[in-house]
């Protein structure tokens, strides 16, 4: 029971994180938009680098990028919240039933992992060369969140043991 509650608590923690991220992106829109603007504009990367042709200067496209990030975060948070509610509803159920209830949570965590890997580390970091910027480089934060989500996903997706199963604590001979 404690392991199941731990899985639910960690998932709720992730959902809470995403709720705060979306809240901050909406209530401090301008300063968070600046991050997207500078990454896409590539104006703080190495001067004269050969990748500057990739820069996006259109405020409309930059805004679309930013809103896609916010919506992606909102969907991830909603799936994690919904997934944790499903798991809490099955907290005392047989192992197979609890395992089946994990699908929404796994989808939410995977969506979050994809955002940090594909959108931030790959598109932002490599395509828009965010790694070159001393000011607008979010790779450390992206990696940190990728690891956090990945660890929670690994823990959550471990199959549940049936009540009659037990894990041997030691084998002394």
N, CA, C and O of each residue as an XYZ file, in Angstrom:
692
protein
N       0.823     -1.191      0.000
C       0.000      0.000      0.000
C       0.872      1.262      0.000
O       0.550      2.235     -0.681
N       1.968      1.248      0.755
C       2.841      2.417      0.833
C       3.466      2.734     -0.525
O       3.598      3.902     -0.893
N       3.846      1.702     -1.263
C       4.446      1.921     -2.587
C       3.409      2.550     -3.515
O       3.730      3.472     -4.264
N       2.195      2.070     -3.473
C       1.134      2.646     -4.310
C       0.879      4.105     -3.936
O       0.735      4.962     -4.807
N       0.826      4.374     -2.644
C       0.621      5.764     -2.204
C       1.795      6.644     -2.627
O       1.605      7.806     -2.987
N       2.999      6.096     -2.585
C       4.179      6.841     -3.037
C       4.080      7.186     -4.523
O       4.410      8.300     -4.930
N       3.631      6.239     -5.316
C       3.471      6.478     -6.750
C       2.440      7.577     -6.989
O       2.650      8.457     -7.824
N       1.342      7.529     -6.268
C       0.295      8.555     -6.403
C       0.806      9.919     -5.959
O       0.531     10.929     -6.607
N       1.546      9.951     -4.864
C       2.066     11.217     -4.342
C       3.058     11.849     -5.305
O       3.014     13.057     -5.539
N       3.946     11.047     -5.861
C       4.913     11.590     -6.826
C       4.209     12.106     -8.072
O       4.575     13.151     -8.609
N       3.220     11.388     -8.522
C       2.457     11.813     -9.692
C       1.711     13.121     -9.410
O       1.664     14.010    -10.260
N       1.133     13.228     -8.217
C       0.484     14.478     -7.829
C       1.495     15.616     -7.740
O       1.177     16.755     -8.081
N       2.695     15.321     -7.290
C       3.758     16.321     -7.255
C       4.089     16.840     -8.650
O       4.293     18.039     -8.841
N       4.140     15.941     -9.615
C       4.382     16.335    -11.003
C       3.225     17.186    -11.517
O       3.449     18.210    -12.162
N       1.995     16.773    -11.238
C       0.817     17.543    -11.667
C       0.847     18.943    -11.053
O       0.538     19.923    -11.731
N       1.215     19.041     -9.778
C       1.312     20.335     -9.102
C       2.389     21.200     -9.742
O       2.187     22.397     -9.947
N       3.530     20.599    -10.059
C       4.610     21.315    -10.746
C       4.089     21.931    -12.050
O       4.305     23.112    -12.321
N       3.403     21.111    -12.849
C       2.899     21.617    -14.130
C       1.826     22.683    -13.942
O       1.745     23.614    -14.743
N       1.012     22.571    -12.915
C       0.017     23.609    -12.636
C       0.719     24.935    -12.350
O       0.283     25.986    -12.820
N       1.801     24.886    -11.585
C       2.549     26.111    -11.298
C       3.256     26.657    -12.537
O       3.310     27.871    -12.734
N       3.792     25.779    -13.363
C       4.460     26.214    -14.587
C       3.468     26.931    -15.506
O       3.768     28.005    -16.028
N       2.302     26.344    -15.700
C       1.288     26.969    -16.556
C       0.833     28.294    -15.935
O       0.695     29.296    -16.637
N       0.602     28.294    -14.629
C       0.210     29.519    -13.931
C       1.258     30.616    -14.151
O       0.909     31.749    -14.484
N       2.531     30.285    -13.967
C       3.607     31.272    -14.159
C       3.692     31.747    -15.603
O       3.896     32.934    -15.857
N       3.537     30.835    -16.539
C       3.600     31.230    -17.949
C       2.459     32.163    -18.334
O       2.620     33.017    -19.205
N       1.325     32.005    -17.697
C       0.176     32.859    -18.004
C       0.211     34.173    -17.226
O      -0.129     35.220    -17.776
N       0.613     34.137    -15.965
C       0.594     35.358    -15.154
C       1.844     36.211    -15.324
O       1.821     37.407    -15.033
N       2.931     35.612    -15.791
C       4.148     36.363    -16.092
C       4.496     36.128    -17.555
O       5.630     35.800    -17.905
N       3.496     36.304    -18.384
C       3.596     35.978    -19.808
C       4.799     36.645    -20.461
O       5.558     36.000    -21.185
N       4.969     37.923    -20.207
C       6.010     38.689    -20.896
C       7.414     38.194    -20.647
O       8.181     38.014    -21.593
N       7.773     37.967    -19.379
C       9.153     37.556    -19.112
C       9.404     36.121    -19.568
O      10.509     35.793    -20.001
N       8.391     35.270    -19.473
C       8.573     33.898    -19.957
C       8.557     33.841    -21.485
O       9.231     33.001    -22.081
N       7.801     34.718    -22.110
C       7.812     34.813    -23.573
C       9.196     35.230    -24.058
O       9.647     34.779    -25.111
N       9.874     36.090    -23.293
C      11.216     36.549    -23.682
C      12.168     35.377    -23.883
O      13.004     35.402    -24.786
N      12.045     34.352    -23.044
C      12.900     33.179    -23.194
C      12.713     32.573    -24.586
O      13.684     32.334    -25.304
N      11.453     32.327    -24.956
C      11.148     31.741    -26.265
C      11.626     32.684    -27.375
O      12.229     32.240    -28.353
N      11.361     33.960    -27.224
C      11.759     34.969    -28.218
C      13.267     34.911    -28.478
O      13.695     34.845    -29.630
N      14.067     34.935    -27.414
C      15.524     34.961    -27.589
C      16.065     33.636    -28.125
O      17.002     33.626    -28.924
N      15.483     32.530    -27.694
C      15.943     31.240    -28.222
C      15.652     31.152    -29.712
O      16.527     30.773    -30.490
N      14.424     31.500    -30.123
C      14.063     31.407    -31.542
C      14.783     32.453    -32.383
O      15.122     32.198    -33.539
N      15.014     33.611    -31.816
C      15.695     34.687    -32.546
C      17.194     34.417    -32.657
O      17.866     34.948    -33.540
N      17.710     33.585    -31.751
C      19.128     33.203    -31.728
C      20.039     34.418    -31.596
O      21.161     34.417    -32.101
N      19.557     35.448    -30.920
C      20.315     36.693    -30.837
C      21.378     36.703    -29.748
O      22.132     37.670    -29.631
N      21.449     35.644    -28.952
C      22.500     35.574    -27.931
C      23.396     34.350    -28.131
O      24.132     33.956    -27.227
N      23.326     33.753    -29.327
C      24.242     32.658    -29.656
C      25.557     33.270    -30.142
O      25.682     34.491    -30.240
N      26.524     32.422    -30.442
C      27.826     32.918    -30.886
C      27.648     33.814    -32.106
O      26.975     33.422    -33.059
N      28.229     34.995    -32.096
C      28.092     35.903    -33.240
C      28.643     35.266    -34.526
O      29.715     34.661    -34.530
N      27.891     35.417    -35.593
C      28.338     34.940    -36.896
C      28.334     33.435    -37.076
O      28.913     32.938    -38.042
N      27.699     32.688    -36.175
C      27.695     31.230    -36.360
C      26.904     30.871    -37.616
O      26.021     31.615    -38.043
N      27.231     29.743    -38.186
C      26.625     29.341    -39.467
C      25.191     28.835    -39.346
O      24.568     28.506    -40.356
N      24.664     28.769    -38.138
C      23.296     28.305    -37.950
C      22.284     29.429    -37.826
O      21.099     29.167    -37.622
N      22.722     30.667    -37.946
C      21.817     31.802    -37.749
C      20.693     31.864    -38.781
O      19.697     32.552    -38.558
N      20.831     31.163    -39.900
C      19.760     31.143    -40.896
C      18.496     30.475    -40.338
O      17.407     30.654    -40.884
N      18.642     29.712    -39.257
C      17.509     29.020    -38.652
C      16.647     29.939    -37.787
O      15.524     29.581    -37.432
N      17.157     31.101    -37.452
C      16.461     32.010    -36.530
C      15.064     32.363    -37.047
O      14.842     32.514    -38.249
N      14.145     32.486    -36.110
C      12.770     32.890    -36.439
C      12.549     34.267    -35.826
O      12.611     34.438    -34.609
N      12.291     35.236    -36.681
C      12.135     36.621    -36.241
C      10.675     37.046    -36.162
O      10.375     38.119    -35.638
N       9.779     36.239    -36.665
C       8.360     36.584    -36.676
C       7.748     36.484    -35.284
O       7.744     35.404    -34.693
N       7.226     37.597    -34.745
C       6.562     37.540    -33.439
C       5.347     36.608    -33.441
O       5.022     36.017    -32.411
N       4.682     36.475    -34.572
C       3.516     35.587    -34.665
C       3.940     34.136    -34.482
O       3.291     33.387    -33.751
N       5.008     33.739    -35.131
C       5.497     32.359    -35.006
C       6.072     32.131    -33.611
O       5.890     31.057    -33.038
N       6.759     33.122    -33.061
C       7.289     33.002    -31.708
C       6.148     32.829    -30.700
O       6.251     32.028    -29.771
N       5.075     33.576    -30.886
C       3.909     33.462    -30.012
C       3.273     32.081    -30.151
O       2.864     31.480    -29.157
N       3.191     31.581    -31.377
C       2.635     30.247    -31.604
C       3.486     29.184    -30.905
O       2.949     28.253    -30.305
N       4.805     29.322    -30.982
C       5.702     28.402    -30.271
C       5.412     28.438    -28.777
O       5.280     27.398    -28.132
N       5.316     29.660    -28.231
C       5.106     29.813    -26.790
C       3.784     29.207    -26.362
O       3.723     28.503    -25.354
N       2.723     29.473    -27.115
C       1.418     28.903    -26.758
C       1.414     27.383    -26.889
O       0.737     26.695    -26.125
N       2.164     26.859    -27.852
C       2.231     25.393    -27.974
C       2.930     24.801    -26.752
O       2.557     23.721    -26.293
N       3.931     25.489    -26.223
C       4.608     25.028    -25.006
C       3.643     25.046    -23.829
O       3.568     24.079    -23.071
N       2.898     26.149    -23.670
C       1.961     26.271    -22.556
C       0.876     25.194    -22.638
O       0.544     24.565    -21.634
N       0.331     24.989    -23.827
C      -0.716     23.968    -23.987
C      -0.161     22.564    -23.740
O      -0.837     21.725    -23.145
N       1.049     22.313    -24.189
C       1.710     21.029    -23.952
C       1.874     20.805    -22.445
O       1.606     19.714    -21.941
N       2.314     21.840    -21.738
C       2.468     21.736    -20.287
C       1.125     21.510    -19.598
O       1.022     20.701    -18.675
N       0.106     22.224    -20.047
C      -1.236     22.073    -19.449
C      -1.767     20.656    -19.662
O      -2.333     20.062    -18.744
N      -1.587     20.116    -20.860
C      -2.041     18.758    -21.144
C      -1.269     17.735    -20.309
O      -1.853     16.791    -19.778
N       0.032     17.926    -20.199
C       0.850     17.026    -19.377
C       0.370     17.039    -17.931
O       0.181     15.984    -17.326
N       0.173     18.229    -17.380
C      -0.291     18.350    -16.003
C      -1.667     17.738    -15.802
O      -1.919     17.066    -14.802
N      -2.558     17.977    -16.763
C      -3.917     17.427    -16.659
C      -3.889     15.900    -16.696
O      -4.601     15.247    -15.934
N      -3.075     15.336    -17.573
C      -2.973     13.869    -17.646
C      -2.386     13.284    -16.363
O      -2.831     12.236    -15.895
N      -1.389     13.962    -15.796
C      -0.803     13.474    -14.539
C      -1.807     13.574    -13.403
O      -1.875     12.679    -12.561
N      -2.585     14.647    -13.364
C      -3.608     14.804    -12.323
C      -4.692     13.735    -12.489
O      -5.074     13.079    -11.520
N      -5.175     13.566    -13.699
C      -6.188     12.554    -13.989
C      -5.646     11.161    -13.674
O      -6.336     10.329    -13.085
N      -4.392     10.925    -14.080
C      -3.774      9.621    -13.814
C      -3.659      9.333    -12.332
O      -3.895      8.207    -11.896
N      -3.296     10.345    -11.551
C      -3.197     10.114    -10.109
C      -4.577      9.857     -9.494
O      -4.702      9.052     -8.570
N      -5.605     10.531     -9.997
C      -6.969     10.284     -9.511
C      -7.397      8.853     -9.831
O      -8.021      8.186     -9.005
N      -7.065      8.393    -11.015
C      -7.392      7.004    -11.386
C      -6.679      6.015    -10.477
O      -7.268      5.027    -10.040
N      -5.413      6.284    -10.196
C      -4.651      5.379     -9.328
C      -5.174      5.408     -7.903
O      -5.280      4.364     -7.260
N      -5.498      6.582     -7.408
C      -6.063      6.660     -6.052
C      -7.394      5.908     -5.965
O      -7.729      5.338     -4.926
N      -8.144      5.916     -7.063
C      -9.398      5.170     -7.102
C      -9.196      3.665     -7.081
O     -10.115      2.915     -6.754
N      -8.003      3.225     -7.426
C      -7.689      1.786     -7.453
C      -6.673      1.410     -6.370
O      -6.066      0.340     -6.429
N      -6.492      2.278     -5.395
C      -5.433      2.091     -4.403
C      -5.513      0.738     -3.688
O      -4.476      0.151     -3.379
N      -6.708      0.236     -3.423
C      -6.850     -1.053     -2.733
C      -7.210     -2.193     -3.654
O      -7.500     -3.297     -3.194
N      -7.196     -1.939     -4.963
C      -7.591     -2.956     -5.942
C      -6.482     -3.993     -6.136
O      -5.341     -3.767     -5.732
N      -6.815     -5.121     -6.749
C      -5.785     -6.109     -7.082
C      -4.701     -5.496     -7.981
O      -4.924     -4.496     -8.663
N      -3.544     -6.119     -7.956
C      -2.388     -5.601     -8.687
C      -2.690     -5.358    -10.164
O      -2.320     -4.316    -10.706
N      -3.349     -6.297    -10.814
C      -3.629     -6.154    -12.245
C      -4.509     -4.931    -12.520
O      -4.307     -4.223    -13.507
N      -5.462     -4.695    -11.663
C      -6.359     -3.551    -11.817
C      -5.607     -2.230    -11.612
O      -5.822     -1.270    -12.351
N      -4.740     -2.187    -10.623
C      -3.939     -0.983    -10.373
C      -3.003     -0.738    -11.555
O      -2.845      0.401    -11.994
N      -2.382     -1.800    -12.072
C      -1.491     -1.663    -13.230
C      -2.239     -1.111    -14.445
O      -1.711     -0.261    -15.161
N      -3.458     -1.587    -14.678
C      -4.248     -1.105    -15.818
C      -4.601      0.370    -15.679
O      -4.757      1.064    -16.684
N      -4.728      0.851    -14.465
C      -5.094      2.256    -14.226
C      -3.927      3.209    -14.470
O      -4.112      4.426    -14.438
N      -2.747      2.684    -14.709
C      -1.554      3.517    -14.893
C      -1.460      4.168    -16.269
O      -0.634      5.062    -16.456
N      -2.270      3.756    -17.233
C      -2.076      4.198    -18.620
C      -2.123      5.717    -18.791
O      -1.292      6.273    -19.508
N      -3.063      6.392    -18.158
C      -3.168      7.853    -18.302
C      -1.948      8.527    -17.681
O      -1.397      9.465    -18.258
N      -1.527      8.061    -16.521
C      -0.352      8.624    -15.856
C       0.899      8.415    -16.708
O       1.723      9.320    -16.838
N       1.039      7.233    -17.282
C       2.189      6.943    -18.141
C       2.164      7.856    -19.369
O       3.208      8.344    -19.801
N       0.980      8.084    -19.927
C       0.861      8.996    -21.071
C       1.281     10.414    -20.680
O       1.990     11.079    -21.435
N       0.853     10.877    -19.516
C       1.214     12.218    -19.065
C       2.705     12.375    -18.842
O       3.305     13.357    -19.279
N       3.304     11.408    -18.163
C       4.743     11.470    -17.917
C       5.538     11.380    -19.217
O       6.550     12.064    -19.375
N       5.087     10.544    -20.141
C       5.768     10.420    -21.431
C       5.658     11.720    -22.225
O       6.622     12.142    -22.864
N       4.501     12.347    -22.189
C       4.312     13.635    -22.866
C       5.268     14.680    -22.282
O       5.864     15.465    -23.020
N       5.408     14.682    -20.960
C       6.354     15.605    -20.329
C       7.792     15.314    -20.734
O       8.553     16.232    -21.037
N       8.163     14.043    -20.739
C       9.511     13.664    -21.176
C       9.782     14.118    -22.607
O      10.860     14.627    -22.916
N       8.797     13.929    -23.466
C       8.965     14.347    -24.860
C       9.147     15.852    -24.983
O       9.915     16.316    -25.825
N       8.450     16.618    -24.152
C       8.602     18.067    -24.225
C      10.036     18.477    -23.872
O      10.670     19.250    -24.590
N      10.531     17.945    -22.757
C      11.879     18.337    -22.343
C      12.934     17.817    -23.308
O      13.919     18.507    -23.572
N      12.746     16.605    -23.843
C      13.733     16.042    -24.768
C      13.601     16.641    -26.168
O      14.570     17.165    -26.717
N      12.405     16.561    -26.740
C      12.228     16.973    -28.139
C      12.171     18.498    -28.291
O      12.858     19.062    -29.143
N      11.358     19.161    -27.472
C      11.179     20.602    -27.650
C      12.351     21.405    -27.097
O      12.888     22.272    -27.787
N      12.750     21.126    -25.859
C      13.777     21.962    -25.239
C      15.199     21.519    -25.574
O      15.988     22.321    -26.073
N      15.539     20.255    -25.310
C      16.913     19.815    -25.550
C      17.244     19.694    -27.033
O      18.343     20.056    -27.454
N      16.302     19.189    -27.829
C      16.593     18.968    -29.247
C      16.324     20.213    -30.092
O      17.243     20.746    -30.715
N      15.087     20.676    -30.119
C      14.757     21.836    -30.961
C      15.426     23.100    -30.422
O      16.137     23.791    -31.152
N      15.196     23.400    -29.141
C      15.801     24.611    -28.575
C      17.305     24.504    -28.464
O      18.031     25.401    -28.894
N      17.776     23.412    -27.889
C      19.196     23.259    -27.623
C      20.057     23.065    -28.847
O      21.126     23.665    -28.958
N      19.605     22.232    -29.769
C      20.437     21.917    -30.934
C      20.028     22.669    -32.204
O      20.890     23.206    -32.900
N      18.738     22.717    -32.515
C      18.336     23.407    -33.746
C      18.543     24.912    -33.618
O      19.095     25.547    -34.517
N      18.100     25.479    -32.500
C      18.244     26.924    -32.297
C      19.494     27.266    -31.475
O      19.659     28.405    -31.038
N      20.356     26.293    -31.271
C      21.666     26.459    -30.640
C      21.612     27.172    -29.294
O      22.473     27.991    -28.973
N      20.589     26.849    -28.518
C      20.426     27.444    -27.203
C      21.664     27.227    -26.335
O      21.967     28.048    -25.469
N      22.370     26.136    -26.562
C      23.559     25.823    -25.770
C      24.629     26.903    -25.895
O      25.494     27.012    -25.027
N      24.585     27.701    -26.959
C      25.579     28.754    -27.153
C      25.270     30.015    -26.351
O      26.138     30.873    -26.193
N      24.072     30.134    -25.853
C      23.657     31.359    -25.161
C      24.028     31.326    -23.678
O      23.650     30.400    -22.959
N      24.769     32.336    -23.225
C      25.077     32.395    -21.799
C      23.875     32.859    -20.967
O      23.839     32.644    -19.756
N      22.907     33.485    -21.606
C      21.760     34.059    -20.893
C      20.493     33.240    -21.038
O      19.799     33.005    -20.049
N      20.175     32.803    -22.240
C      18.892     32.138    -22.521
C      19.108     30.665    -22.820
O      18.675     30.162    -23.857
N      19.778     29.980    -21.907
C      20.082     28.564    -22.073
C      19.306     27.777    -21.015
O      19.625     27.837    -19.827
N      18.305     27.054    -21.449
C      17.483     26.281    -20.519
C      17.814     24.804    -20.498
O      17.005     24.000    -20.036
N      18.988     24.426    -20.989
C      19.311     23.007    -21.072
C      19.460     22.337    -19.714
O      19.042     21.190    -19.553
N      20.038     23.015    -18.740
C      20.173     22.397    -17.416
C      18.811     22.119    -16.801
O      18.575     21.037    -16.264
N      17.925     23.088    -16.881
C      16.573     22.904    -16.340
C      15.839     21.800    -17.097
O      15.141     20.984    -16.496
N      16.004     21.781    -18.427
C      15.344     20.751    -19.234
C      15.861     19.364    -18.866
O      15.079     18.423    -18.731
N      17.161     19.240    -18.706
C      17.731     17.949    -18.330
C      17.244     17.524    -16.948
O      16.882     16.367    -16.735
N      17.239     18.470    -16.014
C      16.770     18.173    -14.657
C      15.333     17.651    -14.679
O      15.019     16.662    -14.016
N      14.466     18.315    -15.439
C      13.072     17.876    -15.493
C      12.935     16.555    -16.239
O      12.089     15.732    -15.888
N      13.750     16.345    -17.257
C      13.715     15.067    -17.956
C      14.061     13.936    -16.994
O      13.409     12.892    -17.009
N      15.068     14.129    -16.167
C      15.478     13.109    -15.205
C      14.389     12.880    -14.160
O      14.063     11.734    -13.851
N      13.823     13.955    -13.613
C      12.772     13.816    -12.603
C      11.591     13.029    -13.171
O      11.122     12.072    -12.555
N      11.117     13.434    -14.343
C       9.979     12.736    -14.954
C      10.333     11.292    -15.284
O       9.517     10.390    -15.097
N      11.548     11.075    -15.774
C      11.970      9.720    -16.113
C      12.023      8.804    -14.898
O      11.611      7.646    -14.968
N      12.527      9.323    -13.790
C      12.580      8.517    -12.568
C      11.177      8.191    -12.061
O      10.914      7.062    -11.646
N      10.288      9.164    -12.091
C       8.908      8.906    -11.652
C       8.253      7.891    -12.587
O       7.542      6.998    -12.128
N       8.487      8.019    -13.896
C       7.916      7.060    -14.850
C       8.449      5.651    -14.595
O       7.682      4.688    -14.625
N       9.742      5.520    -14.347
C      10.309      4.194    -14.062
C       9.699      3.597    -12.794
O       9.348      2.417    -12.765
N       9.576      4.407    -11.759
C       9.002      3.934    -10.499
C       7.534      3.569    -10.678
O       7.085      2.521    -10.212
N       6.796      4.435    -11.351
C       5.366      4.194    -11.557
C       5.114      2.942    -12.388
O       4.195      2.177    -12.097
N       5.913      2.732    -13.402
C       5.625      1.639    -14.333
C       6.099      0.272    -13.831
O       5.846     -0.744    -14.479
N       6.773      0.238    -12.701
C       7.106     -1.070    -12.114
C       5.818     -1.822    -11.850
O       4.887     -1.267    -11.266
N       5.747     -3.068    -12.268
C       4.524     -3.837    -12.035
C       4.248     -3.990    -10.539
O       5.166     -4.105     -9.727
N       2.987     -3.988    -10.208
C       2.577     -4.169     -8.819
C       2.690     -5.645     -8.459
O       2.429     -6.518     -9.287
N       3.070     -5.907     -7.247
C       3.104     -7.282     -6.762
C       1.717     -7.655     -6.253
O       1.052     -6.867     -5.581
N       1.303     -8.847     -6.581
C       0.031     -9.345     -6.044
C       0.182     -9.483     -4.533
O       1.288     -9.698     -4.037
N      -0.909     -9.360     -3.808
C      -0.855     -9.400     -2.337
C      -0.222    -10.685     -1.816
O       0.402    -10.671     -0.755
N      -0.365    -11.778     -2.528
C       0.189    -13.043     -2.053
C       1.674    -13.166     -2.379
O       2.369    -14.021     -1.830
N       2.160    -12.292     -3.292
C       3.573    -12.330     -3.630
C       4.363    -11.558     -2.592
O       3.880    -10.571     -2.038
N       5.555    -12.005     -2.338
C       6.429    -11.240     -1.457
C       7.829    -11.239     -2.030
O       8.233    -12.157     -2.744
N       8.540    -10.216     -1.710
C       9.916    -10.111     -2.164
C      10.803    -10.631     -1.049
O      10.718    -10.147      0.080
N      11.654    -11.608     -1.342
C      12.532    -12.126     -0.300
C      13.477    -11.029      0.189
O      14.073    -10.310     -0.613
N      13.608    -10.907      1.507
C      14.489     -9.891      2.056
C      15.938    -10.376      2.061
O      16.851     -9.572      1.872
N      16.158    -11.632      2.268
C      17.501    -12.175      2.184
C      17.411    -13.694      2.085
O      16.402    -14.312      2.427
N      18.470    -14.245      1.619
C      18.536    -15.714      1.586
C      19.817    -16.095      2.303
O      20.903    -16.042      1.726
N      19.685    -16.478      3.557
C      20.835    -16.918      4.357
C      20.960    -18.423      4.247
O      19.976    -19.144      4.411
N      22.140    -18.893      3.975
C      22.365    -20.322      3.871
C      23.530    -20.737      4.698
O      23.872    -21.919      4.733
